[in-house]
Amino acid sequence: YPMREIAASSLFAVVVWYNPASDYSLVIDDYAHHLGGVVVVDNSAGDNRSLIRSSQANIYYLPQYHNVGIARALNIGMQYAFQRGATHVLTMDQDSRFREGDIERFITICNAYPYREETAVFAPVHSKVGDLSLPTYQEPIAVMTSGDIIDLDDLRLLGPMREAFFIDLVDNEFCARILLHEKRVVTVNAVSLLHQLGNGTKYNSFWHKHFQDHAPWRYYYMARNMLTIIREYPNVRSYHKKQWRKFTKRLFLYDTHHKWTKIYYLIRGVKDYLCHRYGQMP
């Protein structure tokens, strides 16, 4: 399926909430009026529809009343968007936002890509500013989920997000499938997305190294799912083996924040990988 031209009127954001802060509705308000609709899939235990204070009629709230995982939440949101007439979706984290005017610019740059019809995912840069020193377009092995534009037709070919992964590396696995089908993953370097990665950056004064911090339980999913991609996708195996070496080196050498708890969860993840156990961590 060739990627169709992207139109703002048929581009729907799919946003996954989990115990959202009160200002996350304001984040949605920043971009809802630029799009055909916004589907909020809430993975929290309760109902947070009261946080949506916007009068805009194109915001749809879908409570799950428990955590179904990022992959299933995205699938639910994308299916709902399709039923509402969406041709493309913009996958967003609950705290993700674009700068004023960047959504329109993102769409324009994506549509101008000469290989747009062969592309399955367009992604922005995940940093404070777009890097204008780089080429406008690059084709990486994987991109993070937040800020991605996906043609819903491509999901018929590629299949939905992998729900068995539950959380973490869902984006990498999806990109591995894209490349396996000889389609393109494209980063637009001129557009940046603002959001918080994990628990922020920590610093190891002994090694003089900064490292990305995550909640300890995330290491279960990161280990299990990364090793699964290495096992199942020969086309991206070397890249993910390198990522695995970086991941374990960072944990064992640089990470001083709840290190032993993280190692415990990593070992659990490796065990479940070996036993082919997936879904939510037991």
N, C-alpha and C positions, 0 to 999 in steps of 0.2 A: 504494500500500500504506500504510494508516494505521499509525503507530507503535504497537505493542502496549505494554501495561503492562510495566514493567521489573521483573523479579524477580531478586534476588541469586543464586538457585540456577541460573538459566539465563543469567546474565551472565558472560562469560569475558573476562579481560584478554588482549590480544595485545601482547606486548612484543618489540621488536626490539633484539637485542644486536649490538654491533660492538666487538670487542676489549674485552670487559667488564672492569671492575675487580672485585677479589675480593669487595667488599662489595655488589655489585649483587644477589646472591642474598638478602641480608638485606632489601634494598628490596622484593623480591618477597614475602618472608615477611610483610611488614607488611600486605599486602592480600589475599594468596591465600586466607586462611581466611574472608574476607568474601564470596567469589565462588564460582561454580560450577566455575571452573577458570582456569588461567593457561597460555597457550601462549607459549613462548619461541622465537622464530625467530632463530637465531644467524647473522649475516652475516659472521662472522670466518672466517679461513682455516683455523683448526683446530677442534677439538672441545673445548668448554668445559663439558661436562655435569658435570664434577667440581666446578664452582663451586656447583652447586645442592646445598646441604647439607640442605635441608629434608626432613623425613620425610613431608610432606604429599603425598598420592597424586594430588592434582588439578593438579600442575605437569607440563606436557608440554614436552619439549625437542626442537626440530627444527633440527639443524645443516644449513647450506647449503654449508659448506666454501669459500665465496667470497662476495664482496659482490654480492648480486643487486639491491641498491637498496632504499630504504625502501618504495616502493610495492609491489613484488613481494613483499617480506617480509610486509607487512601482508596482502596478498591470500592468501598461503599460510597465514598464521596464522588469518585469518577463515574460510577454507574448512575448516581442521582443526577449529576451534571449532564450526562448523555441524555437522560430522560427529559431534561429541561431544555434540550436543544443545543447543548455545547458541542462544538467540533474539536476544541482543544481544551486542555486543562493547564493551569498554573499551580503547581504543588508548592504549598507554603507551610513553614513552621509557624507556631502560634505567635512568635515574637519577630518574625521576618518582616522587613519593609524595604521598599524601594525609595530612592530620592524622588522628589517631585519631577515629573516628566520622564522618568526612566522607564516606566512600563511602555509608554508609547514609543520611546526610542528603541527599547528592546524588541518590540514587535516589528518595527521598521527594519532594524538591522537583520533580524531573523529572516524576514521575507526577502531581503536582498541577497541572502547567501546563495551563491550559484549552484550549490548542491543541496538546496533545501529539500527537494523531493526525496532525496536519499537519506535524509536526517530523521532520526526518531526522537531525539531530545536536544533542545537548546537550553543552556544553563548560563547564568551570570557568574561573575567573579564573586567569591565569598571573602570580601575584604572591605576595608574602609573606603577605598576608592578604586575605580576601574584602572587597570594598568595600561595607559595609552602608549607605553613604550613597546608593548607586545603587538603582534598582528591582531587585527579585529577579531578574527576567528582562529580557534585552535581545536584540535581533535584529541582530547585526552582519552585514557582508558576508562576512567570513571569520573562521575560528578556527584556531588551531594544532591539529595532530593529537593531541598528547599530552593524555590525560584525557578524550577524547570518548567519548560513548555513542552507538552506532549500532545501529539495528534491522537485522538481517541481511536481512529482507524487502526493505528499501529498496534494497539492492544489486542486486536483480533489476531494479528500475526504473532506477536510476541508473548501474549498471555498476560494475566494480571500480575501485580506485585506479589512476591512470594510470601504468603501468609505464614508458612512454617518457620520463617526466620524471626517473626514476631517484631523485633526491633533490631536495629544496627545491621549495616551492610546490605540492607534491602536495596539501596540505591546501586551499590557495586554489583550485586547479582543481576539486577535489571539491565545495567549497562553491559555486563558480560553477555547476556542474551541478545542484546541489540547488535553487538559486534559479531556474535556467532551467526546472526542472520545477515551479515555483511551490510548493515546499515550504520549510520554515523552518529556519534555523540559529539556535540559541538559546544564549546565555551565561547561566549561573547565577552571579550576582555574589556570592552568599552562601557559595560553596565555592571554595577556592583550591587550586591544585596547586603543589607545590614541586619545582623542577628548575632545572638550569643551562641558560641560553640561550646557544648558541654558545660563544665563548671568554670570555664575561663582558663587562663594560663597561669601556671605555677613556675617557681624558679628554684633550681638546685644550686646553692651557692658553692658547693664543693666542686661540681663539674662545670659550673658557670653555664648551665643549660636551662633554657625555658622548655616546658613541656605542657601539652594539652591535658587538662584534668577532666576526669569523668567520674560519676558515681561508681563505687566498687562493683555493684551488681551488673553494670554494663559490660564488664570484662568477660562475664559468662557468654553473653551474646556475641561480642566482638570476636572472641576466640573461636567459638563453635562455628559461627557463620563464615569467618574468613577462611578457616581450614576447609569448609565445605566448598567454597568457591574454588580454592586451589585444587581440590579433588575432582570437581565436576566440569571445570572449564579450562581445557588445555590451551585455548586461544588467549587467555589472560593469566596463565599460571605463573609465568616469570615475574610479571608485575606484582601479583599478590604475594608471591613468596618474598619479594623485596619488602613489601608493606608489612608482612608478618615479622620479618627480622627487625625492622624499625620499631614495630609495636612492642615486641618482647624486650628489645634493648632498652627502650624508653622506660618500660615498667621496671625491669630488674636493675638498671643502672641509675637512672635519673629521678624516677618518681619516688618521692619520700612521703607522699600524702596517702595514708591508709594503704601502704604498699602490700602488707601481708594479707589484708582482707582482699585486695584486688587479685593477688596471686592465688588465693583460695578459690575465688570465682573463676579465674582463668582455668585452673585445673579442672573444676567442675564442667566448664565448657568443653574442654578437650575430651573429657570422658564421655560426654553426651554426643560429641561429634563422632567418636569411635564407635559408639553404640547406635548411631543414627537416630538419636532422640531429638525431636524438634518441638516447636511451639513455645509456649510460655515456660519459663524456668520452673521446675517443680519445687 
